[in-house]
């Protein structure tokens, strides 16, 4: 906002700049999560529990997202 005021942008140009910044921010949040769920791979903890030992637990907790 300070830069828009400092550059003395008119209302349509300031609105366009604000929209572009917000779109870039939304894309920065959306794309990594979309990629995580598109290329979801099984974690070693999941394979061990499903195929070998259902009572096995890791020392570290496993988050529910495919990071």
CHARMM internal coordinates of N, CA and C (Angstrom, degrees):
IC EDIT
DIST 1 N 1 CA 1.4393
DIST 1 CA 1 C 1.5264
ANGL 1 N 1 CA 1 C 110.36
DIST 1 C 2 N 1.3249
ANGL 1 CA 1 C 2 N 116.05
DIHE 1 N 1 CA 1 C 2 N -40.42
DIST 2 N 2 CA 1.4686
ANGL 1 C 2 N 2 CA 118.91
DIHE 1 CA 1 C 2 N 2 CA -179.92
DIST 2 CA 2 C 1.5269
ANGL 2 N 2 CA 2 C 111.25
DIHE 1 C 2 N 2 CA 2 C -62.83
DIST 2 C 3 N 1.3353
ANGL 2 CA 2 C 3 N 115.66
DIHE 2 N 2 CA 2 C 3 N -38.73
DIST 3 N 3 CA 1.4627
ANGL 2 C 3 N 3 CA 118.44
DIHE 2 CA 2 C 3 N 3 CA 178.88
DIST 3 CA 3 C 1.5221
ANGL 3 N 3 CA 3 C 111.75
DIHE 2 C 3 N 3 CA 3 C -66.94
DIST 3 C 4 N 1.3234
ANGL 3 CA 3 C 4 N 117.15
DIHE 3 N 3 CA 3 C 4 N -37.92
DIST 4 N 4 CA 1.4598
ANGL 3 C 4 N 4 CA 119.69
DIHE 3 CA 3 C 4 N 4 CA 178.19
DIST 4 CA 4 C 1.5279
ANGL 4 N 4 CA 4 C 110.79
DIHE 3 C 4 N 4 CA 4 C -64.71
DIST 4 C 5 N 1.3166
ANGL 4 CA 4 C 5 N 116.44
DIHE 4 N 4 CA 4 C 5 N -40.34
DIST 5 N 5 CA 1.4664
ANGL 4 C 5 N 5 CA 119.87
DIHE 4 CA 4 C 5 N 5 CA 177.50
DIST 5 CA 5 C 1.5157
ANGL 5 N 5 CA 5 C 110.24
DIHE 4 C 5 N 5 CA 5 C -68.32
DIST 5 C 6 N 1.3222
ANGL 5 CA 5 C 6 N 116.77
DIHE 5 N 5 CA 5 C 6 N -42.02
DIST 6 N 6 CA 1.4623
ANGL 5 C 6 N 6 CA 120.95
DIHE 5 CA 5 C 6 N 6 CA -179.36
DIST 6 CA 6 C 1.5191
ANGL 6 N 6 CA 6 C 112.59
DIHE 5 C 6 N 6 CA 6 C -64.18
DIST 6 C 7 N 1.3370
ANGL 6 CA 6 C 7 N 116.32
DIHE 6 N 6 CA 6 C 7 N -35.56
DIST 7 N 7 CA 1.4692
ANGL 6 C 7 N 7 CA 120.36
DIHE 6 CA 6 C 7 N 7 CA 179.05
DIST 7 CA 7 C 1.5261
ANGL 7 N 7 CA 7 C 111.76
DIHE 6 C 7 N 7 CA 7 C -83.65
DIST 7 C 8 N 1.3041
ANGL 7 CA 7 C 8 N 117.60
DIHE 7 N 7 CA 7 C 8 N -5.78
DIST 8 N 8 CA 1.4695
ANGL 7 C 8 N 8 CA 124.31
DIHE 7 CA 7 C 8 N 8 CA -179.92
DIST 8 CA 8 C 1.5301
ANGL 8 N 8 CA 8 C 111.47
DIHE 7 C 8 N 8 CA 8 C 54.64
DIST 8 C 9 N 1.3265
ANGL 8 CA 8 C 9 N 114.32
DIHE 8 N 8 CA 8 C 9 N 52.07
DIST 9 N 9 CA 1.4616
ANGL 8 C 9 N 9 CA 119.78
DIHE 8 CA 8 C 9 N 9 CA 179.22
DIST 9 CA 9 C 1.5165
ANGL 9 N 9 CA 9 C 110.24
DIHE 8 C 9 N 9 CA 9 C -74.48
DIST 9 C 10 N 1.3301
ANGL 9 CA 9 C 10 N 115.70
DIHE 9 N 9 CA 9 C 10 N 144.18
DIST 10 N 10 CA 1.4676
ANGL 9 C 10 N 10 CA 118.41
DIHE 9 CA 9 C 10 N 10 CA 174.53
DIST 10 CA 10 C 1.5234
ANGL 10 N 10 CA 10 C 108.68
DIHE 9 C 10 N 10 CA 10 C -76.58
DIST 10 C 11 N 1.3074
ANGL 10 CA 10 C 11 N 117.32
DIHE 10 N 10 CA 10 C 11 N 170.48
DIST 11 N 11 CA 1.4654
ANGL 10 C 11 N 11 CA 121.81
DIHE 10 CA 10 C 11 N 11 CA -172.87
DIST 11 CA 11 C 1.5281
ANGL 11 N 11 CA 11 C 113.31
DIHE 10 C 11 N 11 CA 11 C -60.31
DIST 11 C 12 N 1.3386
ANGL 11 CA 11 C 12 N 120.34
DIHE 11 N 11 CA 11 C 12 N -47.83
DIST 12 N 12 CA 1.4718
ANGL 11 C 12 N 12 CA 118.33
DIHE 11 CA 11 C 12 N 12 CA 179.54
DIST 12 CA 12 C 1.5304
ANGL 12 N 12 CA 12 C 113.15
DIHE 11 C 12 N 12 CA 12 C -61.75
DIST 12 C 13 N 1.3146
ANGL 12 CA 12 C 13 N 116.97
DIHE 12 N 12 CA 12 C 13 N -40.16
DIST 13 N 13 CA 1.4635
ANGL 12 C 13 N 13 CA 119.33
DIHE 12 CA 12 C 13 N 13 CA 179.98
DIST 13 CA 13 C 1.5236
ANGL 13 N 13 CA 13 C 110.63
DIHE 12 C 13 N 13 CA 13 C -69.28
DIST 13 C 14 N 1.3089
ANGL 13 CA 13 C 14 N 118.44
DIHE 13 N 13 CA 13 C 14 N -40.15
DIST 14 N 14 CA 1.4671
ANGL 13 C 14 N 14 CA 121.75
DIHE 13 CA 13 C 14 N 14 CA 177.53
DIST 14 CA 14 C 1.5248
ANGL 14 N 14 CA 14 C 110.49
DIHE 13 C 14 N 14 CA 14 C -63.53
DIST 14 C 15 N 1.3202
ANGL 14 CA 14 C 15 N 117.16
DIHE 14 N 14 CA 14 C 15 N -39.54
DIST 15 N 15 CA 1.4695
ANGL 14 C 15 N 15 CA 120.62
DIHE 14 CA 14 C 15 N 15 CA 177.74
DIST 15 CA 15 C 1.5198
ANGL 15 N 15 CA 15 C 110.61
DIHE 14 C 15 N 15 CA 15 C -64.23
DIST 15 C 16 N 1.3336
ANGL 15 CA 15 C 16 N 117.00
DIHE 15 N 15 CA 15 C 16 N -39.67
DIST 16 N 16 CA 1.4628
ANGL 15 C 16 N 16 CA 120.76
DIHE 15 CA 15 C 16 N 16 CA 179.35
DIST 16 CA 16 C 1.5250
ANGL 16 N 16 CA 16 C 110.74
DIHE 15 C 16 N 16 CA 16 C -65.88
DIST 16 C 17 N 1.3175
ANGL 16 CA 16 C 17 N 117.22
DIHE 16 N 16 CA 16 C 17 N -41.32
DIST 17 N 17 CA 1.4691
ANGL 16 C 17 N 17 CA 120.99
DIHE 16 CA 16 C 17 N 17 CA 178.63
DIST 17 CA 17 C 1.5341
ANGL 17 N 17 CA 17 C 109.85
DIHE 16 C 17 N 17 CA 17 C -64.54
DIST 17 C 18 N 1.3313
ANGL 17 CA 17 C 18 N 117.25
DIHE 17 N 17 CA 17 C 18 N -45.13
DIST 18 N 18 CA 1.4635
ANGL 17 C 18 N 18 CA 120.63
DIHE 17 CA 17 C 18 N 18 CA 179.91
DIST 18 CA 18 C 1.5281
ANGL 18 N 18 CA 18 C 111.00
DIHE 17 C 18 N 18 CA 18 C -62.98
DIST 18 C 19 N 1.3220
ANGL 18 CA 18 C 19 N 117.14
DIHE 18 N 18 CA 18 C 19 N -40.98
DIST 19 N 19 CA 1.4640
ANGL 18 C 19 N 19 CA 120.70
DIHE 18 CA 18 C 19 N 19 CA 178.91
DIST 19 CA 19 C 1.5270
ANGL 19 N 19 CA 19 C 110.81
DIHE 18 C 19 N 19 CA 19 C -64.63
DIST 19 C 20 N 1.3261
ANGL 19 CA 19 C 20 N 117.10
DIHE 19 N 19 CA 19 C 20 N -40.74
DIST 20 N 20 CA 1.4680
ANGL 19 C 20 N 20 CA 120.42
DIHE 19 CA 19 C 20 N 20 CA 179.67
DIST 20 CA 20 C 1.5248
ANGL 20 N 20 CA 20 C 111.66
DIHE 19 C 20 N 20 CA 20 C -65.04
DIST 20 C 21 N 1.3152
ANGL 20 CA 20 C 21 N 116.13
DIHE 20 N 20 CA 20 C 21 N -41.65
DIST 21 N 21 CA 1.4659
ANGL 20 C 21 N 21 CA 120.22
DIHE 20 CA 20 C 21 N 21 CA 179.18
DIST 21 CA 21 C 1.5304
ANGL 21 N 21 CA 21 C 110.33
DIHE 20 C 21 N 21 CA 21 C -64.73
DIST 21 C 22 N 1.3178
ANGL 21 CA 21 C 22 N 117.13
DIHE 21 N 21 CA 21 C 22 N -43.17
DIST 22 N 22 CA 1.4663
ANGL 21 C 22 N 22 CA 119.98
DIHE 21 CA 21 C 22 N 22 CA 179.94
DIST 22 CA 22 C 1.5257
ANGL 22 N 22 CA 22 C 111.82
DIHE 21 C 22 N 22 CA 22 C -68.59
DIST 22 C 23 N 1.3221
ANGL 22 CA 22 C 23 N 117.94
DIHE 22 N 22 CA 22 C 23 N -36.04
DIST 23 N 23 CA 1.4601
ANGL 22 C 23 N 23 CA 120.92
DIHE 22 CA 22 C 23 N 23 CA 176.55
DIST 23 CA 23 C 1.5259
ANGL 23 N 23 CA 23 C 110.78
DIHE 22 C 23 N 23 CA 23 C -64.96
DIST 23 C 24 N 1.3126
ANGL 23 CA 23 C 24 N 116.64
DIHE 23 N 23 CA 23 C 24 N -42.54
DIST 24 N 24 CA 1.4633
ANGL 23 C 24 N 24 CA 119.99
DIHE 23 CA 23 C 24 N 24 CA 177.90
DIST 24 CA 24 C 1.5288
ANGL 24 N 24 CA 24 C 110.99
DIHE 23 C 24 N 24 CA 24 C -62.94
DIST 24 C 25 N 1.3242
ANGL 24 CA 24 C 25 N 117.08
DIHE 24 N 24 CA 24 C 25 N -39.89
DIST 25 N 25 CA 1.4606
ANGL 24 C 25 N 25 CA 120.28
DIHE 24 CA 24 C 25 N 25 CA 177.66
DIST 25 CA 25 C 1.5179
ANGL 25 N 25 CA 25 C 112.15
DIHE 24 C 25 N 25 CA 25 C -64.47
DIST 25 C 26 N 1.3370
ANGL 25 CA 25 C 26 N 116.46
DIHE 25 N 25 CA 25 C 26 N -41.50
DIST 26 N 26 CA 1.4625
ANGL 25 C 26 N 26 CA 120.08
DIHE 25 CA 25 C 26 N 26 CA 178.76
DIST 26 CA 26 C 1.5286
ANGL 26 N 26 CA 26 C 110.85
DIHE 25 C 26 N 26 CA 26 C -65.20
DIST 26 C 27 N 1.3250
ANGL 26 CA 26 C 27 N 117.00
DIHE 26 N 26 CA 26 C 27 N -41.14
DIST 27 N 27 CA 1.4643
ANGL 26 C 27 N 27 CA 120.31
DIHE 26 CA 26 C 27 N 27 CA 177.70
DIST 27 CA 27 C 1.5233
ANGL 27 N 27 CA 27 C 111.33
DIHE 26 C 27 N 27 CA 27 C -64.89
DIST 27 C 28 N 1.3222
ANGL 27 CA 27 C 28 N 116.92
DIHE 27 N 27 CA 27 C 28 N -36.08
DIST 28 N 28 CA 1.4609
ANGL 27 C 28 N 28 CA 120.69
DIHE 27 CA 27 C 28 N 28 CA 179.68
DIST 28 CA 28 C 1.5280
ANGL 28 N 28 CA 28 C 111.48
DIHE 27 C 28 N 28 CA 28 C -65.44
DIST 28 C 29 N 1.3024
ANGL 28 CA 28 C 29 N 117.45
DIHE 28 N 28 CA 28 C 29 N -26.31
DIST 29 N 29 CA 1.4701
ANGL 28 C 29 N 29 CA 121.20
DIHE 28 CA 28 C 29 N 29 CA 177.34
DIST 29 CA 29 C 1.5269
ANGL 29 N 29 CA 29 C 110.29
DIHE 28 C 29 N 29 CA 29 C -86.86
DIST 29 C 30 N 1.3219
ANGL 29 CA 29 C 30 N 117.48
DIHE 29 N 29 CA 29 C 30 N -41.86
DIST 30 N 30 CA 1.4635
ANGL 29 C 30 N 30 CA 122.20
DIHE 29 CA 29 C 30 N 30 CA -173.36
DIST 30 CA 30 C 1.5235
ANGL 30 N 30 CA 30 C 113.21
DIHE 29 C 30 N 30 CA 30 C -70.23
DIST 30 C 31 N 1.3059
ANGL 30 CA 30 C 31 N 117.39
DIHE 30 N 30 CA 30 C 31 N -45.79
DIST 31 N 31 CA 1.4653
ANGL 30 C 31 N 31 CA 121.20
DIHE 30 CA 30 C 31 N 31 CA -171.54
DIST 31 CA 31 C 1.5330
ANGL 31 N 31 CA 31 C 113.34
DIHE 30 C 31 N 31 CA 31 C -61.99
DIST 31 C 32 N 1.3395
ANGL 31 CA 31 C 32 N 120.43
DIHE 31 N 31 CA 31 C 32 N -46.32
DIST 32 N 32 CA 1.4750
ANGL 31 C 32 N 32 CA 117.12
DIHE 31 CA 31 C 32 N 32 CA 178.77
DIST 32 CA 32 C 1.5249
ANGL 32 N 32 CA 32 C 113.59
DIHE 31 C 32 N 32 CA 32 C -62.16
DIST 32 C 33 N 1.3196
ANGL 32 CA 32 C 33 N 117.46
DIHE 32 N 32 CA 32 C 33 N -38.70
DIST 33 N 33 CA 1.4596
ANGL 32 C 33 N 33 CA 119.29
DIHE 32 CA 32 C 33 N 33 CA 179.52
DIST 33 CA 33 C 1.5147
ANGL 33 N 33 CA 33 C 111.45
DIHE 32 C 33 N 33 CA 33 C -69.99
DIST 33 C 34 N 1.3186
ANGL 33 CA 33 C 34 N 118.02
DIHE 33 N 33 CA 33 C 34 N -38.61
DIST 34 N 34 CA 1.4601
ANGL 33 C 34 N 34 CA 121.41
DIHE 33 CA 33 C 34 N 34 CA 176.56
DIST 34 CA 34 C 1.5273
ANGL 34 N 34 CA 34 C 109.96
DIHE 33 C 34 N 34 CA 34 C -61.76
DIST 34 C 35 N 1.3195
ANGL 34 CA 34 C 35 N 116.48
DIHE 34 N 34 CA 34 C 35 N -41.94
DIST 35 N 35 CA 1.4608
ANGL 34 C 35 N 35 CA 120.77
DIHE 34 CA 34 C 35 N 35 CA 179.48
DIST 35 CA 35 C 1.5202
ANGL 35 N 35 CA 35 C 111.23
DIHE 34 C 35 N 35 CA 35 C -65.44
DIST 35 C 36 N 1.3302
ANGL 35 CA 35 C 36 N 117.24
DIHE 35 N 35 CA 35 C 36 N -40.97
DIST 36 N 36 CA 1.4675
ANGL 35 C 36 N 36 CA 120.20
DIHE 35 CA 35 C 36 N 36 CA 179.17
DIST 36 CA 36 C 1.5168
ANGL 36 N 36 CA 36 C 111.36
DIHE 35 C 36 N 36 CA 36 C -58.88
DIST 36 C 37 N 1.3359
ANGL 36 CA 36 C 37 N 117.26
DIHE 36 N 36 CA 36 C 37 N -44.73
DIST 37 N 37 CA 1.4533
ANGL 36 C 37 N 37 CA 120.08
DIHE 36 CA 36 C 37 N 37 CA -176.40
DIST 37 CA 37 C 1.5225
ANGL 37 N 37 CA 37 C 112.64
DIHE 36 C 37 N 37 CA 37 C -81.57
DIST 37 C 38 N 1.3289
ANGL 37 CA 37 C 38 N 118.43
DIHE 37 N 37 CA 37 C 38 N -20.96
DIST 38 N 38 CA 1.4614
ANGL 37 C 38 N 38 CA 120.46
DIHE 37 CA 37 C 38 N 38 CA 175.61
DIST 38 CA 38 C 1.5247
ANGL 38 N 38 CA 38 C 110.48
DIHE 37 C 38 N 38 CA 38 C -73.86
DIST 38 C 39 N 1.3098
ANGL 38 CA 38 C 39 N 116.88
DIHE 38 N 38 CA 38 C 39 N -43.99
DIST 39 N 39 CA 1.4611
ANGL 38 C 39 N 39 CA 121.77
DIHE 38 CA 38 C 39 N 39 CA -177.50
DIST 39 CA 39 C 1.5219
ANGL 39 N 39 CA 39 C 111.57
DIHE 38 C 39 N 39 CA 39 C -104.40
DIST 39 C 40 N 1.3117
ANGL 39 CA 39 C 40 N 115.92
DIHE 39 N 39 CA 39 C 40 N 40.02
DIST 40 N 40 CA 1.4491
ANGL 39 C 40 N 40 CA 122.95
DIHE 39 CA 39 C 40 N 40 CA -179.28
DIST 40 CA 40 C 1.5348
ANGL 40 N 40 CA 40 C 108.71
DIHE 39 C 40 N 40 CA 40 C -59.61
DIST 40 C 41 N 1.3220
ANGL 40 CA 40 C 41 N 116.56
DIHE 40 N 40 CA 40 C 41 N 126.22
DIST 41 N 41 CA 1.4599
ANGL 40 C 41 N 41 CA 120.61
DIHE 40 CA 40 C 41 N 41 CA 174.71
DIST 41 CA 41 C 1.5237
ANGL 41 N 41 CA 41 C 108.20
DIHE 40 C 41 N 41 CA 41 C -124.55
DIST 41 C 42 N 1.2984
ANGL 41 CA 41 C 42 N 114.42
DIHE 41 N 41 CA 41 C 42 N 150.05
DIST 42 N 42 CA 1.4523
ANGL 41 C 42 N 42 CA 119.31
DIHE 41 CA 41 C 42 N 42 CA -179.22
DIST 42 CA 42 C 1.5239
ANGL 42 N 42 CA 42 C 110.42
DIHE 41 C 42 N 42 CA 42 C -69.09
DIST 42 C 43 N 1.2978
ANGL 42 CA 42 C 43 N 115.77
DIHE 42 N 42 CA 42 C 43 N 142.14
DIST 43 N 43 CA 1.4539
ANGL 42 C 43 N 43 CA 120.95
DIHE 42 CA 42 C 43 N 43 CA 177.91
DIST 43 CA 43 C 1.5259
ANGL 43 N 43 CA 43 C 109.45
DIHE 42 C 43 N 43 CA 43 C -88.17
DIST 43 C 44 N 1.3185
ANGL 43 CA 43 C 44 N 116.98
DIHE 43 N 43 CA 43 C 44 N 155.63
DIST 44 N 44 CA 1.4685
ANGL 43 C 44 N 44 CA 118.50
DIHE 43 CA 43 C 44 N 44 CA 179.01
DIST 44 CA 44 C 1.5344
ANGL 44 N 44 CA 44 C 112.98
DIHE 43 C 44 N 44 CA 44 C -57.60
DIST 44 C 45 N 1.3321
ANGL 44 CA 44 C 45 N 117.06
DIHE 44 N 44 CA 44 C 45 N -37.49
DIST 45 N 45 CA 1.4644
ANGL 44 C 45 N 45 CA 119.56
DIHE 44 CA 44 C 45 N 45 CA 179.34
DIST 45 CA 45 C 1.5341
ANGL 45 N 45 CA 45 C 110.89
DIHE 44 C 45 N 45 CA 45 C -60.02
DIST 45 C 46 N 1.3150
ANGL 45 CA 45 C 46 N 116.49
DIHE 45 N 45 CA 45 C 46 N -40.16
DIST 46 N 46 CA 1.4620
ANGL 45 C 46 N 46 CA 120.93
DIHE 45 CA 45 C 46 N 46 CA -179.14
DIST 46 CA 46 C 1.5197
ANGL 46 N 46 CA 46 C 111.06
DIHE 45 C 46 N 46 CA 46 C -66.63
DIST 46 C 47 N 1.3092
ANGL 46 CA 46 C 47 N 117.03
DIHE 46 N 46 CA 46 C 47 N -44.15
DIST 47 N 47 CA 1.4743
ANGL 46 C 47 N 47 CA 120.82
DIHE 46 CA 46 C 47 N 47 CA -179.87
DIST 47 CA 47 C 1.5220
ANGL 47 N 47 CA 47 C 110.69
DIHE 46 C 47 N 47 CA 47 C -64.00
DIST 47 C 48 N 1.3280
ANGL 47 CA 47 C 48 N 117.23
DIHE 47 N 47 CA 47 C 48 N -42.36
DIST 48 N 48 CA 1.4704
ANGL 47 C 48 N 48 CA 120.54
DIHE 47 CA 47 C 48 N 48 CA 179.40
DIST 48 CA 48 C 1.5199
ANGL 48 N 48 CA 48 C 110.44
DIHE 47 C 48 N 48 CA 48 C -61.49
DIST 48 C 49 N 1.3232
ANGL 48 CA 48 C 49 N 116.95
DIHE 48 N 48 CA 48 C 49 N -46.05
DIST 49 N 49 CA 1.4684
ANGL 48 C 49 N 49 CA 120.10
DIHE 48 CA 48 C 49 N 49 CA -179.21
DIST 49 CA 49 C 1.5222
ANGL 49 N 49 CA 49 C 112.26
DIHE 48 C 49 N 49 CA 49 C -66.68
DIST 49 C 50 N 1.3212
ANGL 49 CA 49 C 50 N 118.04
DIHE 49 N 49 CA 49 C 50 N -39.88
DIST 50 N 50 CA 1.4621
ANGL 49 C 50 N 50 CA 120.46
DIHE 49 CA 49 C 50 N 50 CA -177.18
DIST 50 CA 50 C 1.5194
ANGL 50 N 50 CA 50 C 113.27
DIHE 49 C 50 N 50 CA 50 C -74.88
DIST 50 C 51 N 1.3394
ANGL 50 CA 50 C 51 N 117.43
DIHE 50 N 50 CA 50 C 51 N -38.21
DIST 51 N 51 CA 1.4638
ANGL 50 C 51 N 51 CA 120.05
DIHE 50 CA 50 C 51 N 51 CA -170.63
DIST 51 CA 51 C 1.5212
ANGL 51 N 51 CA 51 C 115.59
DIHE 50 C 51 N 51 CA 51 C -106.20
DIST 51 C 52 N 1.3420
ANGL 51 CA 51 C 52 N 117.14
DIHE 51 N 51 CA 51 C 52 N -22.79
DIST 52 N 52 CA 1.4544
ANGL 51 C 52 N 52 CA 117.53
DIHE 51 CA 51 C 52 N 52 CA -172.16
DIST 52 CA 52 C 1.5230
ANGL 52 N 52 CA 52 C 113.79
DIHE 51 C 52 N 52 CA 52 C -121.20
DIST 52 C 53 N 1.3215
ANGL 52 CA 52 C 53 N 117.21
DIHE 52 N 52 CA 52 C 53 N -57.58
DIST 53 N 53 CA 1.4604
ANGL 52 C 53 N 53 CA 120.60
DIHE 52 CA 52 C 53 N 53 CA -173.66
DIST 53 CA 53 C 1.5270
ANGL 53 N 53 CA 53 C 109.68
DIHE 52 C 53 N 53 CA 53 C -141.07
DIST 53 C 54 N 1.3284
ANGL 53 CA 53 C 54 N 118.55
DIHE 53 N 53 CA 53 C 54 N 102.14
DIST 54 N 54 CA 1.4691
ANGL 53 C 54 N 54 CA 120.53
DIHE 53 CA 53 C 54 N 54 CA -177.47
DIST 54 CA 54 C 1.5283
ANGL 54 N 54 CA 54 C 113.96
DIHE 53 C 54 N 54 CA 54 C -67.19
DIST 54 C 55 N 1.3099
ANGL 54 CA 54 C 55 N 117.83
DIHE 54 N 54 CA 54 C 55 N -16.12
DIST 55 N 55 CA 1.4640
ANGL 54 C 55 N 55 CA 120.51
DIHE 54 CA 54 C 55 N 55 CA -179.32
DIST 55 CA 55 C 1.5278
ANGL 55 N 55 CA 55 C 112.92
DIHE 54 C 55 N 55 CA 55 C -95.97
DIST 55 C 56 N 1.3331
ANGL 55 CA 55 C 56 N 116.98
DIHE 55 N 55 CA 55 C 56 N 1.46
DIST 56 N 56 CA 1.4651
ANGL 55 C 56 N 56 CA 120.91
DIHE 55 CA 55 C 56 N 56 CA -178.46
DIST 56 CA 56 C 1.5217
ANGL 56 N 56 CA 56 C 110.64
DIHE 55 C 56 N 56 CA 56 C -73.55
DIST 56 C 57 N 1.3436
ANGL 56 CA 56 C 57 N 116.17
DIHE 56 N 56 CA 56 C 57 N 134.83
DIST 57 N 57 CA 1.4582
ANGL 56 C 57 N 57 CA 121.26
DIHE 56 CA 56 C 57 N 57 CA 176.43
DIST 57 CA 57 C 1.5187
ANGL 57 N 57 CA 57 C 109.41
DIHE 56 C 57 N 57 CA 57 C -131.68
DIST 57 C 58 N 1.2933
ANGL 57 CA 57 C 58 N 115.14
DIHE 57 N 57 CA 57 C 58 N 141.65
DIST 58 N 58 CA 1.4559
ANGL 57 C 58 N 58 CA 121.88
DIHE 57 CA 57 C 58 N 58 CA 179.96
DIST 58 CA 58 C 1.5263
ANGL 58 N 58 CA 58 C 109.65
DIHE 57 C 58 N 58 CA 58 C -80.34
DIST 58 C 59 N 1.3260
ANGL 58 CA 58 C 59 N 116.29
DIHE 58 N 58 CA 58 C 59 N 157.48
DIST 59 N 59 CA 1.4557
ANGL 58 C 59 N 59 CA 119.90
DIHE 58 CA 58 C 59 N 59 CA 174.82
DIST 59 CA 59 C 1.5206
ANGL 59 N 59 CA 59 C 111.03
DIHE 58 C 59 N 59 CA 59 C -70.92
DIST 59 C 60 N 1.3205
ANGL 59 CA 59 C 60 N 115.90
DIHE 59 N 59 CA 59 C 60 N -30.81
DIST 60 N 60 CA 1.4669
ANGL 59 C 60 N 60 CA 120.85
DIHE 59 CA 59 C 60 N 60 CA 177.83
DIST 60 CA 60 C 1.5153
ANGL 60 N 60 CA 60 C 109.04
DIHE 59 C 60 N 60 CA 60 C -95.82
DIST 60 C 61 N 1.3108
ANGL 60 CA 60 C 61 N 116.70
DIHE 60 N 60 CA 60 C 61 N 140.54
DIST 61 N 61 CA 1.4614
ANGL 60 C 61 N 61 CA 118.86
DIHE 60 CA 60 C 61 N 61 CA 176.21
DIST 61 CA 61 C 1.5296
ANGL 61 N 61 CA 61 C 109.71
DIHE 60 C 61 N 61 CA 61 C -74.44
DIST 61 C 62 N 1.2962
ANGL 61 CA 61 C 62 N 115.11
DIHE 61 N 61 CA 61 C 62 N 146.03
DIST 62 N 62 CA 1.4583
ANGL 61 C 62 N 62 CA 121.37
DIHE 61 CA 61 C 62 N 62 CA -178.69
DIST 62 CA 62 C 1.5232
ANGL 62 N 62 CA 62 C 108.80
DIHE 61 C 62 N 62 CA 62 C -102.00
DIST 62 C 63 N 1.3290
ANGL 62 CA 62 C 63 N 118.50
DIHE 62 N 62 CA 62 C 63 N 120.50
DIST 63 N 63 CA 1.4538
ANGL 62 C 63 N 63 CA 118.60
DIHE 62 CA 62 C 63 N 63 CA 177.29
DIST 63 CA 63 C 1.5276
ANGL 63 N 63 CA 63 C 111.45
DIHE 62 C 63 N 63 CA 63 C -67.86
DIST 63 C 64 N 1.3269
ANGL 63 CA 63 C 64 N 118.44
DIHE 63 N 63 CA 63 C 64 N 155.34
DIST 64 N 64 CA 1.4516
ANGL 63 C 64 N 64 CA 120.74
DIHE 63 CA 63 C 64 N 64 CA -175.16
DIST 64 CA 64 C 1.5212
ANGL 64 N 64 CA 64 C 114.43
DIHE 63 C 64 N 64 CA 64 C -75.36
DIST 64 C 65 N 1.3266
ANGL 64 CA 64 C 65 N 119.18
DIHE 64 N 64 CA 64 C 65 N -12.70
DIST 65 N 65 CA 1.4630
ANGL 64 C 65 N 65 CA 120.10
DIHE 64 CA 64 C 65 N 65 CA -179.16
DIST 65 CA 65 C 1.5236
ANGL 65 N 65 CA 65 C 109.85
DIHE 64 C 65 N 65 CA 65 C -90.90
DIST 65 C 66 N 1.3226
ANGL 65 CA 65 C 66 N 117.21
DIHE 65 N 65 CA 65 C 66 N 156.76
DIST 66 N 66 CA 1.4676
ANGL 65 C 66 N 66 CA 119.80
DIHE 65 CA 65 C 66 N 66 CA -176.95
DIST 66 CA 66 C 1.5252
ANGL 66 N 66 CA 66 C 112.98
DIHE 65 C 66 N 66 CA 66 C -84.07
DIST 66 C 67 N 1.3082
ANGL 66 CA 66 C 67 N 117.49
DIHE 66 N 66 CA 66 C 67 N 59.83
DIST 67 N 67 CA 1.4683
ANGL 66 C 67 N 67 CA 120.53
DIHE 66 CA 66 C 67 N 67 CA -177.38
DIST 67 CA 67 C 1.5080
ANGL 67 N 67 CA 67 C 110.96
DIHE 66 C 67 N 67 CA 67 C -76.63
END
COOR INIT
IC SEED 1 N 1 CA 1 C
IC BUILD
